[in-house]
């Protein structure tokens, strides 16, 4: 499992290239368009398609929704990931559709019987309640999406904003919510509520990490230039140090094999049952906190808008 950063420095995308990407895509995701015919505007990010955060050429950029950006950047071997050429082709098709003036749903998706949803629309309704789309998800990607898209994650971010007396940016919010999210996932694994599986470098199969092991280890989220945040395992109860982005602390002998895993995954459905995308009471409290943050006037309005979506 990757645990640190690369040596490349993230560079700001040139303004003209950023504007071109946002304008041509109209903030629609090429993978949503290809897979589901979805032409709705998405909360997302500009992805560097070759994985190089210093390569800001327009041809190397695409607007993606958060889930698909996370999935595209992941290195899991559980399934064949999207290729660079594939996404570029899908981006071209999306931009052509936008240029034709298409928006919302793809033309032709009609209700055959008034008031009765089609199978596709039933599936879309279920998808609207999810933020993890694979059967199994890499644990770092799951924690990242939990922080950004779950009812709990948005509530926690709103709470941070409501309690701010000085400006804070999105990166500052993420630093705090990511670590608390990782701690909650660790606690769930230790309590037996969440099953985490690891894969040894010389194996193709995954094995369950016993709940007792989580009394000796914990998950943390580390900044990553390619995917923004990546999960790492650390030993509990000892000072932790990092050497060039890699853990430089000797783990207990009883769990040393866990630190050799090259991938950790969770069951997406089990994960989302613990931290669902929607929860009425939590969402109502989030709105109250966001209103408090707005009245204080010290928080970037764009962050508040993102937490309301």
N, C-alpha and C positions, 0 to 999 in steps of 0.2 A: 504494500500500500504506500503510495507517495505521501510523504510527510512534510515536505518543505517547498521552498520557492526555487525557481531557477535564477540564473544570474542576469537575465535580460531585464531591463527596466521598462515598465509600462510607459508609453508615450501617449500624449493626448492626440486624438484623431484630428487631422487638419480640419479646420472649420468648414471649408468648402466641400470636403469629402463627407463630413458628417451631415451637412445640409442636403447633399445629393442623395445619401442613403435614406434619410428620413422623408424627404419629399417624394422620391420615386416609390418607396414602399408604403407611404402613408401610415407608417407604424403598424403594418400588417406583417404577420409571420409567414415565411414561405413554407414551412413545414405544416403549420395549421392549414394553410390553403391547399397543399398537396394531399394531406392525409384525410382531412375532414371537409374540404370545401369551405373552410371558415375564412371569411374576409372581414371579420370584425377587428377593430383596432385593439391592440394588445399592449399591456404594460410589459416592457421588456428592456433589452439592452442591445447595443451594437456588438456583434460577435466578430472576432478576428478569425476568419475561416481557416487559415493555415496554422492557427495556434500561436502565432508570434505577436505578442502585444505591442511590438515596436513597428509592425508593418501596417501602416494606416492608409494604404492605397485604396481607392474606392472599390476596385475589383476584388479586394480581399475582405470586404465588409458586408454584413447583412444584419438587418433588424430582426431579432428573434424574441419570442415570448420567453419569460423566465424558465418555464419547464423545459422547452426545447433547447434553449441555450445551454442549460445545465446538462441535458442529455447529450448534446453535440460535443461538449467539452469533456465528457466523462471518458475514462479509458477502460471501462468494464469489458470483459471478454464474454459476458453472458449472451451477447447478441452482436451481430454485425452492425457497427455504428454507421451513421450517415457519412458518405465520403465528401471531400471538398468539391469534386466535380459535380456530384449529385446535387449538393445544396446550391451551387452556382446556377445550375440549370433550373432548379425550382425557383430561385430568386428571379431569374429572367422571366419565367412564366407569370410569377406574381406581379412583377412590374408591368408586364404587358396587360394584365387584367386591370390593374389600377389605372393605366393610361387610357383604357377603354371606358373608364368611368364606373367599373363594377365596385360595389361595396356590399357589406353585410354577407348574406348567404349567396351561394352560387346560383344563378338562374336555373330554373327547372326543378328545384327541390320543393315540390308542392305537396300539400295535404290532399290525399285522394278522397277522404271523407271528412267533411267539415267537423271540427271539434275532436277528431281522433288522431293522435300523433302517429307518425310513421315510426318504423323501427329505428331509422336513422336519428329521428328527433328524440326518441326515448334514450338512445345511446348518448346523444349530446347533452341531455338533461343530467344523466349520470356523470358524464365527464365534467360538467360544470361544478360538481361537488368534490372533485379530485384535484390534487396538485402533483401526484406521482403517477406516471402513466405506464411504467413497466411493471411486470409481475414482481421482479426483484429490483431493488435500487441500491446503488453504491451508498454506503452510510453517510459519507460526506455530502453527497448530493441531496440525500433525504433531509439531513439536518439543515442544509442551506435553504431548501424549499420550505421546510417547516418554519424557519425564521422569517421568510419572506411572504409566504402564502397561507399559512394556517391561521385559524381564528386566534389561537394563543399567540403566535408570532406577531401578528398585527396589533393585538391588545398590548403586548409587552412593549413594543416600539412606541405605541401611543402613550403609554404610561411614562416612558422616558421623556417624551416630548413635553407632556403636561407638567413634569417636574423640573423642566429646564428654566433657569433664570438668565442664561446666556446662550448665544447661538451655538448650534450643533449641526453638523452636516450628516449626510447619509452614511458616510464611512464611519463616523463616530457612533451612530446608532447601531450599525451592523456589528461593530467590534463588541458591543455589550450583548446584543441579543444572540449572536452566534455562540458565545461562550455559555450563556445560560441555557440555550437550546441543547448544546452538547452535554451539559451537566444533567439535564432532564432525561435525555436518551440513555446516559450511563446509569442513572438511577432506575429507569424502567427495565434495563437489561439485568441489573443486579436483583431487582424484585421479581424477576421472572415474567414480567408483562410483555417484554419484547425479546424476540430471538434474533441474535446477531450471529452470522456465519462468516467464517474466514477461510481463505484458500492458501495452501502452501505453494511456494513457487514451483515445486516439481509435480503439482497435481492439477487436474482439471475439475475436480469436485470440491465442494465446500463442506466444512464441518462446523457443527454448532459449538459456540464458545459457551462453556458452562456458566450458569448464573453466578456460581461461587467465585469464578475468576475475576468478576467485576469488582470484588472487594479489594483486589490488588492492582487493578488497572482502571483507567478512565479515558474518556474521549475528550479531546479539545479540538477547536477549529483554528487552523493556521492560515494566514494570508497566502494567496497563491496568485502569481501573475497571470496564469492562463485561465483559471476558473474562478478567480477572486478569493474563494475559500476552499480549504481542503481539510479533511479530518485526519487526526493523528492520535495514536494510542500512547499514553504516558503511564509510568508507574505511580501508584498512590503513595503518599506519606514520605516522599523523599524530594529534595530539591531537584528541579528539572533544568537541564541546560541544553542548548542547541548549538551545533557546530555547522555553520554554513547551511542552515535550514534543516539539518538532520539531528535527530535525538542523540544527545551525547551523555545519556544517563543509563547505567546498567540496570536492567529490570530484574525482578526476583526470578530465581531459577525455575520456580514452579510455573511461571507463565511466559518464560523467555520465547517459547515457540510462537506465541501470539504476535510478538513483535517481528517475526519473520514472514507473516502473511503478506501477500502482495495485493490482496483485495478483501474488503469487508462488505457484506451486503445484508439487507433486511428485506422482509416481506412487506411490500408496499401497502397492502390492505390492512395488515396488522398495525403498521405504523400510523396510517391515517385514521384508524379507529381511536388511537390514543390522542392524536392531535388533528382533529378534523379541519377541513377548510372553512366550514360554517358552524357557528354555534350562536343561537339567538341572544342568550344572556351576555355572552362574551362580546359579541358584535355590538350590542347596545351600549355596553360599558366602554368599548373602544371609541364609539362616536362621542360619548360624553367627554372622554379624555381629550379627544382631538379638538373639540370645541374649546376646552380649557386652554389647550396649546395655542389655538388661534387667537384667543383673547389676550394672551401674553405678548404676542407679536414678536417673539425672538426666534421663531423657527421658520425655516424656508417653507413657503407655502407648497412648493412642489412635493416635498416629503409628505405633507398632510394629504394632499390629493392622492398620492400613490397608496397610502394606507386606507383610503376610502374605496378603492377599486376592488 
